[in-house]
Amino acid sequence: MLNVAVVQLHPLENKAANIDRAEGFIRVAAAAGARLVALPEYFSCYGRAVSPVSVAAVYGEAAETIPGPTTERLQALAHELGIHIHGGSFFERRGDALYNTNVIVDPAGDVLGVYRKIHLFEARAPELTYREESAVTPGTEIVFTDLEVDGRSTTVGQTICYDIRFPELYRVLVAEYGSEILFVPAAFPRETGRDHWELLLRARAVENQAFVVAPAQWGEQADGSWLHGRSMIVDPWGTVMATVPDGEGVAIASLDLDRLATYRQNYPNLQNRQPDVYSSSSKEVV
Ligand SMILES: O=C(O)CCC(=O)C(=O)O
């Protein structure tokens, strides 16, 4: 059994305070037995938590390199507590570009995986306008990471928020790279989250026969918008194993990876895919 925790945060203006609260919840989760603790998207600084006028400046100021103070703090914490930490995501600076990036840190304090969000969120609706690409550059690499937890090895796929709408990414992470756990740190707005968040997470879990670990941001922002929250851990059958209600907090679930292997054998959906047919150029037109 692998005990995994999701941390739900209410992002505030102050980056240092956000990181302090994240650390507090990581400690709570570790004390409750979690061996892997996952943080939400933009856990240290979330754009709409700050007044709209200063958003661009705040993004730039909040951005860090890897290694940098935030990853070093996660590394020290993982080492001290003897756990893995999935560092949600934060603004990463590489040269002149900013990325929405997450890392996984192991109990030795080493950074194992660096993933840069591939699909950047865009909404052009009357009720919701957002263009992440105005500040952030899209990543171009699929990232999966091999972890050794409690003497068992597993492969995890790293994704972020809006990525959940692109099932192709998850299929590759599972069918080509063997991921058993899919991470989806997020900051879903309430407008889309209330109807799509749980549906998308459970769909990705069922169709890929994988655990989905989805820590989320929650709460009202400085611009009056709301983040949906409802962090959750979903099992490969699509059942929600644990969730965080409104507010900040932690939820923990025990993932049975041995049972996952049996389940994939009993229901060989992944083996029954027909990729040759999907990519075939011959079509029968009736
Ligand atoms: O897909 C959605 O509805 C929300 C995505 C999002 O908020 C994000 O990627 O930051």
The ligand as a Tripos MOL2 file, in Angstrom:
@<TRIPOS>MOLECULE
LIG
   10     9     1     0     0
SMALL
NO_CHARGES

@<TRIPOS>ATOM
      1 O1         -9.7140   23.3350  -18.0310 O.co2     1 LIG1
      2 C1        -10.2440   24.1110  -17.2450 C.2       1 LIG1
      3 O2        -11.4590   24.2720  -17.2040 O.co2     1 LIG1
      4 C2         -9.4170   24.9080  -16.2630 C.3       1 LIG1
      5 C3         -7.9430   24.8040  -16.4760 C.3       1 LIG1
      6 C4         -7.1440   25.7260  -15.6200 C.2       1 LIG1
      7 O3         -7.6770   26.4420  -14.7980 O.2       1 LIG1
      8 C5         -5.6930   25.7570  -15.7230 C.2       1 LIG1
      9 O4         -5.0950   24.9900  -16.4860 O.co2     1 LIG1
     10 O5         -5.0830   26.5820  -15.0290 O.co2     1 LIG1
@<TRIPOS>BOND
     1     1     2 2
     2     2     3 1
     3     2     4 1
     4     4     5 1
     5     5     6 1
     6     6     7 2
     7     6     8 1
     8     8     9 2
     9     8    10 1
@<TRIPOS>SUBSTRUCTURE
     1 LIG1         1 GROUP 0 **** ****
